[in-house]
Amino acid sequence: MSEIIFLVSPSAEGGYEARALGHSIFTEADDLDTLRRQIQDAIACHFEPSERPRLVRLHIVHEEVLPVEAPA
């Protein structure tokens, strides 16, 4: 496997959570730097060294809601 993708989103409790697509890997942290380290650790625990992906892609989702005003 050459790559694994994590979907990263803000946690309802604060901080961030990350879930691997296609694998049962989930982790969370208070900030993005810590989350990156947590993801590295989770991958090391989940895969044998010979099976680990070479790249990790983080797809960071940030939802924003904008009010739309009615035309005057």
C-alpha positions as CSV (number, residue, x, y, z in Angstrom):
1,M,0.0,0.0,0.0
2,S,1.4,3.3,-0.9
3,E,-1.0,5.7,0.7
4,I,-3.7,6.0,3.3
5,I,-6.2,8.8,3.6
6,F,-7.6,10.2,6.9
7,L,-10.7,12.3,7.1
8,V,-10.0,15.0,9.7
9,S,-12.7,17.1,11.3
10,P,-13.3,19.2,14.3
11,S,-14.5,17.3,17.3
12,A,-17.7,18.3,19.1
13,E,-15.8,18.2,22.4
14,G,-13.0,20.4,21.0
15,G,-9.9,19.4,19.2
16,Y,-9.8,17.2,16.1
17,E,-10.6,13.6,15.2
18,A,-9.3,11.5,12.3
19,R,-10.7,8.4,10.7
20,A,-8.9,6.3,8.1
21,L,-10.9,5.6,4.9
22,G,-11.1,1.9,4.3
23,H,-9.4,0.9,7.6
24,S,-10.6,0.7,11.2
25,I,-8.2,3.4,12.5
26,F,-9.5,6.3,14.6
27,T,-7.7,8.8,16.7
28,E,-8.2,12.3,18.2
29,A,-6.2,15.1,19.7
30,D,-6.4,18.7,21.0
31,D,-4.5,20.2,18.1
32,L,-3.3,19.4,14.6
33,D,0.3,18.8,15.5
34,T,-0.6,16.3,18.2
35,L,-3.1,14.7,15.8
36,R,-0.4,14.2,13.2
37,R,1.7,12.4,15.8
38,Q,-1.3,10.3,16.9
39,I,-1.9,9.3,13.3
40,Q,1.7,8.2,12.9
41,D,1.4,6.1,16.1
42,A,-1.9,4.6,15.1
43,I,-0.5,3.5,11.7
44,A,2.5,1.9,13.4
45,C,0.2,0.0,15.7
46,H,-2.2,-1.1,13.0
47,F,0.2,-2.2,10.3
48,E,3.2,-4.6,10.2
49,P,6.3,-2.7,9.2
50,S,6.3,-4.3,5.7
51,E,2.7,-3.4,5.1
52,R,2.7,0.3,6.3
53,P,1.7,2.9,3.8
54,R,4.5,5.2,2.6
55,L,2.3,8.3,2.6
56,V,-0.5,9.7,4.7
57,R,-2.9,12.1,3.2
58,L,-5.0,14.2,5.6
59,H,-8.3,15.5,4.2
60,I,-9.2,18.3,6.6
61,V,-12.9,19.2,6.6
62,H,-13.8,22.6,7.9
63,E,-17.5,23.4,7.7
64,E,-18.7,27.0,7.7
65,V,-22.2,28.3,7.6
66,L,-23.0,31.7,6.1
67,P,-26.3,33.4,6.4
68,V,-27.9,34.6,3.2
69,E,-29.7,37.9,3.2
70,A,-32.8,38.3,1.1
71,P,-32.4,40.9,-1.7
72,A,-33.7,44.3,-0.9
